[in-house]
Amino acid sequence: MAAEIKRKTLVIGHRNPDTDSICSAISYANLKQAVTGGAYEPGRAGNVNSETRFVLDYFGVKEPELVKTVRTQVKDIEIRETPGVRRNISLKKAWNLMQEANVVTLAAVTESGLLEGLITVGDITKSYMNVYDSSILSKAETQYSNIVETLEADMVIGDEKEYFRNGKVLIAAANPDMMEFYIEKNDLVILGNRYESQLCAIEMEAGCIVVCEGAGVSMTIKKLAQERGCTIIATPYDTYTAARLINQSMPISYFMKTENLITFDEEDFIDDIKDIMTSKRHRDFPILDKDGLYKGMISRRNLLGARGKAVIMVDHNEKGQAVDGIEGANIQEIIDHHKLAAVSTISPVYFRNQPLGCTATIIYQMYLEAGVEIEPKIAGLLCSAIISDTLLFRSPTCTAVDRAAAEKLAQIAGIQLEEYAGKMFAAASNLKGKTDQEIFYQDFKRFEAGKISFGVGQISSVNAEELSELKERLLPYLKVALKEHGTNMMFFMLTNILTESTELLCEGAGAEQLIIKAFHVDGDNDDGQVHGQVISLPGVVSRKKQLVPGIMIAEE
C-alpha cells in the first residue's frame, strides 16, 4: 500500500538572499499555516548575510533551512510501504503476503531494518517448477516451524525452533520390510497411520516423521521418538498433498536475490534514477531512508504520477534568480514587488505583484486582509525587511504604503525605527573577517537585457571609510565573478546611505560606456564622475528602480 505523502509547501526567496527575501519567506509561511492549517516551511536559497543574521538574532528567530535544489526527489513521490519480512519465512507465507498486499516483490530485512535481499513472485514460481533433489529441504536449512505452518500441522514431539539440516525427504509407501532399505539417518519421512511404519522410521534413525491424515500417534511411538531424538509432526493433509506442499516450507533466503541489489535513497532525484529503472526488467526497486534502512518500494508506474515539490516564490519571479530545479517544481504562488519576468508554471497560480518598495509590505497587507494577528517577532521581521529594502525610506522605491507599514510594524515589534535601523545597518556593514567572495555575493543578482547578461552586487553602509576600503578590495574580484558567471558585464554598487549616493564598480567589455550612456555621466559632469572602472552616481541608491532600469533602457 502506497504511503500517503504529507506534502509540505516550501516558501522561498531568491538566490543570494537579502533581508526581505528571508524575512518575507518566514512571515508568509507563518501566515499560510495560520490561515490553512497546512504544512508550510520557509527556506533559503543561499547564505544569510550579516544584516539578516542580526535581524534573526534580534527577534529570536531561527534561520530557514538551506535549500540547494527543488528538483523532484524519491521522497516526493508515493512510496509503497510494503513491510519487510524475515529471511527465514516460508515460500508459502511469502506468497500469501504478496497476495494480501497485491505486490510482486518482498524485501527481506534484519530486525533493525537493514535490507538483506529480495524475493519475487517469479522466484517463488521457479521454486515450484524446478526439479530439485530430495535433499533440497535440508540444504535450505528449513525450520520446523515453517513445516508446521505450511502443512497446517501440530508439533507432537520436538522443538519448532529447530532446523531440518540433514537428510532427504521421502514418502513411506512401502511395507516396513522395504522401508529399511531406503530410509537413512536424519531423513524426513512422510507416512500414514500405520504403527509399524512409524516404528520402523524411528528405528532407522529418521530425523523427523510427518504423520498424515490426522492420524493419532501412540504413546509408545511418542516415547520412542523422544528417546531417539526424532521429531514428530501431525498434519490433516494426505500424503500426496503433504509431499506436494512441503517444499513450500523452505525459507525465502534460499531463493531470494542478495547480491547486486539496485536500491535508491529517499534523497535521490527522479531524473537521476529514471534511466536506471527503465534499463532494468525489475518490477520494483527498494527505497532506503537517510539511515540506510528499508522504507518501501517504488516501480516505474510511481514515476508517472510524480509531482514536483510544492513551492511559493517570494521576492522574485525570475527563473535566473530562483533556486535550482524551479522549472520542475509545482509553483503554487508568487509574491513579489519586482518587474515581471515570471517563470513558466504548469498550471495557473496565485500571482501578487505590487509596485512597492518591499515584498514584506505586501505580506503585511495580506496579514491584515486575512484578519490574522501579527505577533511581535513577525512584525519585527517584516519591519526590518522594509527598512533594509528602502534604506529607511531613502530609496526611490519607497512608497507611502511602505512607510506606513513599517511604522505600524515597529509599534507591534516594540522598536524605535531610527535607533533600530542604525544598529541594523551597522551590522550589515560589519564585514570584518569576510572574504571578497562573501562580500560580493552578500546581495547579488543576475539580469538579462537585450543581447547582454550582467550581474549586480550591492553593499549599503553608513561608513564612508569602509566603503572606500571595499572599493580597493572588490575591483579585482569583479574579474573573477565575471568569469565565474560567464556574463558580459559585472557591476557592484557601494551605496552610502547617509549621502544617498553610489560608487559603481564596473567590469566587462563596454561596461563603463553603458553606464555613461545610461546615466549621462562624463568626466566634466558634476553630477557624476568616471575614474577608471569606478563611476560615481549621486542620488542612485536602488538597484531595482534606478540602476537596472537605466541599464535596460540604454541597452535597447
C-alpha positions in Angstrom: 0.0 0.0 0.0 1.4 3.4 -1.0 2.2 5.7 1.8 0.3 9.0 1.8 2.8 11.7 1.4 2.5 14.6 3.8 3.2 17.2 1.3 4.7 20.4 2.6 5.0 23.7 0.7 8.3 25.4 0.6 8.2 29.2 0.8 11.5 30.6 -0.5 13.1 33.7 -1.8 15.9 34.2 -4.4 19.5 33.1 -4.5 21.9 35.2 -2.5 19.0 36.2 -0.3 18.7 39.6 1.4 16.8 40.5 4.5 13.5 41.0 2.6 13.8 37.5 0.9 14.5 35.7 4.2 12.0 37.7 6.4 9.2 37.5 3.8 9.7 33.7 3.4 9.4 33.2 7.2 6.5 35.6 7.7 4.5 34.3 4.7 5.0 30.6 5.7 3.7 31.6 9.2 0.6 33.3 7.6 -0.2 30.4 5.3 0.0 28.0 8.1 -2.3 30.1 10.3 -4.9 30.5 7.5 -4.9 27.0 6.0 -3.5 24.8 8.8 -1.3 23.1 6.2 2.4 22.4 6.3 4.4 25.5 5.1 8.1 25.8 5.7 10.4 28.8 4.9 13.6 28.1 3.1 16.6 30.0 1.9 18.4 29.6 -1.4 21.7 30.9 -0.2 23.7 32.0 2.8 22.3 34.5 5.3 24.1 37.9 5.2 25.3 39.9 8.3 22.3 42.2 8.3 19.8 39.4 8.1 21.6 37.4 10.8 21.4 40.5 13.1 17.6 40.7 12.4 17.0 37.0 13.1 19.1 37.1 16.3 17.5 40.3 17.5 14.0 38.8 17.3 15.0 35.2 18.3 14.0 33.6 15.0 15.8 30.5 13.6 17.2 30.9 10.1 15.4 28.8 7.5 16.9 25.6 6.2 19.2 25.9 3.2 17.6 24.5 0.1 20.0 23.9 -2.7 17.5 22.5 -5.1 13.8 21.8 -5.5 14.2 19.1 -8.1 11.8 16.2 -7.5 13.2 13.5 -5.3 12.1 10.0 -4.4 10.7 11.2 -1.1 8.3 13.4 -3.1 6.5 10.5 -4.8 4.3 7.8 -3.4 6.4 5.0 -1.9 4.6 1.7 -1.4 5.4 0.9 2.2 5.3 -2.9 1.9 6.6 -4.2 5.2 9.9 -6.0 5.2 9.9 -9.7 6.2 12.4 -12.0 7.9 14.7 -14.1 5.7 13.5 -17.4 7.3 9.8 -17.1 6.5 8.5 -19.9 4.2 7.8 -19.5 0.5 4.1 -20.2 1.2 3.9 -17.4 3.7 5.7 -15.0 1.3 3.2 -15.9 -1.4 0.3 -15.3 0.9 1.7 -11.9 1.9 2.1 -11.0 -1.7 -1.5 -11.9 -2.5 -2.8 -9.9 0.5 -0.8 -6.8 -0.3 -1.2 -7.2 -4.1 2.5 -6.9 -4.7 5.1 -9.0 -6.6 8.2 -8.3 -4.5 9.0 -8.6 -0.8 12.1 -7.3 0.9 13.9 -9.4 3.4 15.2 -7.3 6.3 17.1 -7.7 9.5 15.5 -6.9 12.9 17.0 -3.4 12.7 15.6 -2.8 9.2 18.7 -3.4 7.0 17.9 -4.8 3.6 19.2 -8.4 3.1 17.5 -9.5 -0.1 14.5 -9.5 -2.4 12.1 -12.3 -3.2 9.7 -12.0 -6.2 6.7 -13.9 -7.5 8.9 -15.2 -10.3 11.4 -16.6 -7.7 8.6 -18.5 -6.0 7.2 -19.7 -9.2 10.6 -21.1 -10.3 10.9 -22.9 -6.9 7.7 -24.8 -7.8 8.6 -25.5 -11.4 12.2 -26.6 -11.0 13.0 -30.2 -10.2 15.1 -30.4 -7.0 16.7 -33.5 -5.4 15.1 -34.9 -2.3 17.6 -33.2 0.0 16.6 -29.7 -1.0 14.7 -29.2 2.2 17.7 -29.8 4.4 20.1 -27.8 2.0 17.8 -24.8 2.5 18.0 -25.3 6.3 14.3 -25.3 6.8 13.0 -24.5 10.2 10.4 -26.9 11.6 8.1 -24.1 12.4 7.9 -23.4 8.6 6.9 -27.1 8.0 4.3 -27.0 10.7 2.8 -23.7 9.3 2.9 -24.9 5.7 1.2 -28.2 6.5 -1.2 -26.7 9.0 0.2 -29.3 11.3 0.8 -29.8 15.0 4.2 -30.4 16.6 3.8 -33.6 18.5 7.4 -34.2 19.5 10.3 -31.8 19.1 11.0 -28.1 19.0 9.6 -25.8 16.3 12.6 -23.6 16.6 15.0 -26.3 15.4 16.1 -26.8 11.8 16.0 -29.7 9.4 19.6 -29.5 8.2 20.5 -33.1 7.2 18.8 -35.9 5.3 16.4 -36.2 2.4 12.6 -36.2 2.2 10.8 -39.4 1.2 7.3 -41.0 1.4 7.0 -44.3 3.2 4.6 -46.0 0.8 6.2 -49.5 1.0 5.8 -52.0 3.9 8.2 -51.8 6.8 10.5 -54.5 5.5 11.2 -52.5 2.3 11.5 -49.2 4.3 14.6 -50.4 6.0 16.4 -50.3 2.6 15.8 -46.7 1.7 15.4 -44.8 5.0 18.7 -43.3 6.2 19.7 -41.5 9.3 18.3 -37.9 9.7 15.7 -38.3 6.8 12.3 -36.7 6.9 9.7 -39.4 6.3 6.1 -38.7 5.2 3.8 -41.6 6.2 0.4 -42.6 7.3 -1.2 -44.0 10.4 0.5 -47.5 10.3 2.2 -48.1 13.6 4.7 -50.5 12.0 5.8 -47.8 9.5 6.2 -45.1 12.2 8.2 -47.5 14.4 10.4 -48.6 11.5 11.2 -44.9 10.6 12.2 -44.1 14.2 14.3 -47.2 14.5 16.1 -46.3 11.2 17.0 -43.0 12.9 14.9 -40.7 10.9 15.2 -37.1 11.9 11.5 -36.4 11.5 8.3 -38.2 10.7 5.3 -36.4 9.3 2.1 -38.4 10.1 -0.7 -37.6 7.6 -4.5 -37.6 7.5 -4.8 -36.5 11.1 -3.8 -39.9 12.4 -3.1 -40.3 16.0 0.3 -41.1 17.4 0.5 -43.7 20.2 2.2 -43.1 23.5 4.7 -45.8 22.6 5.8 -44.0 19.4 5.9 -40.7 21.2 8.1 -42.1 23.9 10.4 -43.8 21.4 10.7 -40.7 19.3 11.6 -38.7 22.4 14.3 -41.1 23.3 15.8 -41.3 19.8 15.6 -37.5 19.1 13.1 -37.9 16.3 10.7 -35.0 15.6 7.0 -35.9 15.0 4.7 -33.6 13.1 1.0 -34.5 12.5 -0.9 -32.9 9.6 -4.5 -33.3 8.4 -3.3 -33.5 4.8 -3.0 -36.8 2.9 0.5 -38.0 1.9 0.2 -36.7 -1.6 -0.8 -33.2 -0.5 1.8 -33.1 2.2 4.5 -34.2 -0.2 3.4 -31.5 -2.7 3.3 -28.7 -0.1 6.4 -29.5 2.0 8.8 -27.7 -0.4 6.8 -24.5 0.1 8.0 -24.5 3.7 11.6 -23.7 2.6 12.9 -20.3 3.7 12.9 -17.5 1.2 16.6 -16.9 2.0 17.4 -20.0 -0.2 15.8 -18.4 -3.3 16.0 -14.6 -2.8 18.4 -12.3 -4.5 21.1 -11.0 -2.2 23.8 -9.6 -4.4 24.0 -6.5 -6.7 20.6 -5.2 -5.4 19.6 -2.0 -7.1 18.3 0.4 -4.4 17.6 4.1 -4.2 17.7 6.6 -1.4 14.9 8.9 -0.4 17.1 11.8 -1.3 17.8 10.6 -4.9 16.5 12.8 -7.7 13.9 11.3 -10.0 15.7 12.5 -13.1 18.8 10.6 -12.0 17.1 7.2 -11.4 14.7 7.1 -14.4 17.3 5.7 -16.8 18.4 3.0 -14.3 14.8 1.9 -13.7 13.9 1.8 -17.4 17.1 -0.2 -18.3 16.3 -3.0 -15.8 13.5 -5.5 -16.0 12.7 -5.4 -12.3 9.1 -4.6 -11.3 10.0 -3.0 -8.0 13.0 -1.2 -6.5 13.7 -0.9 -2.8 13.9 2.6 -1.2 16.2 3.2 1.8 15.9 6.1 4.2 18.6 8.5 5.3 19.9 5.9 7.8 20.2 3.2 5.1 17.2 1.3 6.4 14.5 -0.2 4.2 11.5 2.0 3.8 9.4 0.7 0.9 9.2 0.1 -2.9 8.7 2.1 -6.0 8.0 1.0 -9.5 8.2 2.7 -12.9 4.5 3.4 -12.6 5.2 5.5 -9.5 7.3 7.8 -11.6 4.4 8.5 -14.0 2.5 10.2 -11.2 5.4 12.1 -9.7 4.6 15.7 -8.8 7.2 18.3 -8.2 7.8 19.9 -4.9 5.2 22.5 -3.9 6.8 25.9 -3.9 5.8 29.5 -3.1 8.2 32.1 -4.5 8.6 35.3 -2.6 10.6 38.5 -3.5 11.4 37.3 -7.1 9.7 35.9 -10.2 12.6 35.1 -12.5 14.0 31.7 -13.2 17.5 33.0 -13.2 17.2 34.2 -9.6 15.3 31.2 -8.4 16.5 28.1 -6.5 17.9 25.3 -8.7 15.2 23.0 -10.2 12.4 25.6 -10.1 11.4 24.6 -13.7 10.2 21.2 -12.4 8.6 22.4 -9.2 4.9 22.8 -8.6 4.8 26.5 -8.1 1.7 27.5 -6.2 2.1 31.2 -5.6 4.4 34.1 -6.4 4.5 37.2 -4.1 6.8 39.9 -5.4 7.5 43.6 -6.0 10.0 43.4 -8.9 9.5 43.8 -12.6 7.7 40.9 -14.4 9.9 38.1 -15.8 7.8 35.3 -14.4 8.9 31.7 -14.6 6.8 29.2 -16.6 4.2 27.3 -14.4 2.4 24.1 -15.0 -1.0 25.5 -14.1 -2.4 28.9 -13.2 -1.0 30.2 -9.9 -1.8 33.0 -7.5 0.5 35.9 -8.5 0.6 39.0 -6.5 2.9 41.7 -7.7 2.7 45.3 -6.4 4.8 48.4 -7.1 6.0 48.7 -3.6 9.5 49.1 -2.0 9.4 45.7 -0.3 7.8 42.3 -0.5 7.3 42.4 3.2 4.9 45.3 2.8 2.7 43.1 0.6 2.8 40.3 3.1 1.8 42.8 5.9 -1.2 43.7 3.8 -2.1 40.0 3.4 -2.0 39.6 7.2 -4.5 42.4 7.5 -6.7 41.0 4.7 -6.7 37.6 6.4 -7.5 39.0 9.8 -4.5 37.3 11.3 -2.9 39.0 14.3 0.8 39.8 13.7 2.9 38.6 16.6 5.8 40.9 17.7 8.6 38.8 16.3 6.9 38.6 12.9 6.3 42.3 13.0 10.0 42.8 13.7 11.0 40.7 10.7 8.6 42.5 8.3 9.6 45.9 9.6 13.3 45.0 9.2 12.8 43.9 5.6 11.1 47.3 4.8 13.9 49.2 6.5 16.5 47.2 4.5 14.9 47.4 1.1 14.0 51.1 1.4 17.2 52.2 3.2 14.9 53.5 5.9 12.7 55.3 3.4 15.6 56.9 1.5 15.3 54.7 -1.6 13.2 55.9 -4.6 11.5 52.6 -4.4 9.9 53.5 -1.1 6.2 54.5 -1.1 3.9 56.0 1.5 2.4 52.5 1.9 5.9 51.1 2.8 6.5 53.8 5.3 3.1 53.5 7.0 3.5 49.7 7.2 7.0 50.0 8.7 5.7 52.5 11.4 2.8 50.2 12.4 5.0 47.1 12.5 7.6 48.9 14.6 4.9 49.6 17.2 3.9 46.0 17.3 7.6 44.8 17.5 8.4 47.4 20.1 11.3 49.1 18.3 12.3 52.7 17.6 12.8 52.9 13.8 15.8 55.3 13.7 17.6 53.6 16.5 17.0 50.1 15.4 17.8 50.9 11.7 21.2 52.3 12.8 22.1 49.1 14.6 20.8 47.0 11.6 22.9 49.0 9.1 25.9 48.9 11.3 25.6 45.1 11.4 25.3 45.0 7.7 28.4 47.0 7.1 30.4 44.9 9.6 32.5 43.0 7.1 35.4 42.1 9.3 36.8 38.6 8.6 34.8 38.2 5.4 36.4 37.2 2.1 36.0 39.2 -1.0 33.7 36.5 -2.3 31.5 36.5 0.7 31.1 40.3 0.5 30.5 40.3 -3.2 27.7 37.7 -3.0 26.1 39.2 0.1 23.5 40.8 -2.1 23.9 39.8 -5.7 21.5 39.3 -8.6 21.8 38.4 -12.3 19.9 40.1 -15.2 19.3 39.9 -18.9 19.0 43.0 -21.1 18.6 42.6 -24.8 21.6 40.6 -26.0 23.7 41.0 -22.9 23.7 39.5 -19.4 25.1 41.2 -16.4 25.3 40.8 -12.6 24.9 43.4 -9.9 26.0 43.2 -6.3 25.4 45.8 -3.6 26.6 46.8 -0.2 24.9 49.7 1.6 26.6 51.3 4.5 26.7 54.4 6.7 30.5 54.2 6.9 32.2 56.1 4.0 35.7 54.9 5.0 34.6 51.3 5.0 33.1 51.7 1.5 36.4 53.2 0.3 38.3 50.2 1.6 35.8 47.8 -0.1 36.4 49.6 -3.4 40.0 48.6 -3.5 39.2 45.0 -2.5 36.4 44.3 -4.8 37.7 45.9 -8.0 40.0 42.9 -8.7 37.3 40.4 -7.7 34.9 41.6 -10.4 37.1 39.9 -13.0 36.8 36.6 -11.1 33.0 37.0 -10.8 32.7 37.8 -14.5 34.5 34.6 -15.4 32.5 32.5 -12.9 29.1 33.6 -14.3 30.1 33.9 -17.9 28.2 37.2 -18.2 29.1 40.1 -20.4 29.4 42.6 -17.6 29.6 42.8 -13.9 28.8 45.7 -11.6 29.0 46.3 -7.8 27.2 49.2 -6.0 28.9 50.7 -3.0 26.0 52.7 -1.6 26.4 55.4 1.0 23.1 55.6 2.9 23.8 58.9 4.5 24.8 60.8 1.3 22.3 58.8 -0.8 24.9 58.1 -3.5 26.6 55.1 -5.0 30.1 54.4 -6.4 29.7 51.8 -9.1 32.4 49.3 -9.9 32.4 48.2 -13.5 33.9 45.2 -15.3 33.5 43.7 -18.8 33.7 45.0 -22.3 31.6 48.1 -22.8 30.5 48.2 -19.1 31.7 51.7 -18.4 30.4 53.0 -21.7 27.0 51.5 -21.0 26.7 53.2 -17.6 27.9 56.6 -19.1 25.2 56.3 -21.7 22.6 55.2 -19.2 23.2 57.9 -16.6 24.7 60.6 -18.9 28.0 60.7 -17.0 31.3 62.1 -18.2 34.5 63.4 -16.7 33.3 67.0 -16.8 29.9 66.5 -15.4 29.5 67.5 -11.7 26.6 65.0 -11.3 28.8 62.1 -11.9 32.5 61.3 -12.3 34.3 58.4 -14.1 37.5 57.2 -12.6 38.8 54.2 -14.4 36.5 51.3 -13.5 34.6 53.3 -10.9 31.7 55.6 -11.6 30.2 58.0 -9.0 26.4 58.1 -9.2 24.9 60.8 -6.9 21.3 60.1 -6.0 21.4 56.5 -7.1 20.8 54.0 -4.3 18.4 51.5 -5.7 19.4 48.6 -7.8 15.9 47.7 -8.7 14.4 51.1 -9.5 17.4 53.1 -10.7 20.5 51.1 -11.8 18.9 48.1 -13.5 16.2 50.0 -15.4 18.8 52.6 -16.5 20.9 49.8 -18.0 17.9 48.1 -19.6 16.9 51.3 -21.4 20.4 52.1 -22.5 20.8 48.6 -24.0 17.7 48.8 -26.1 
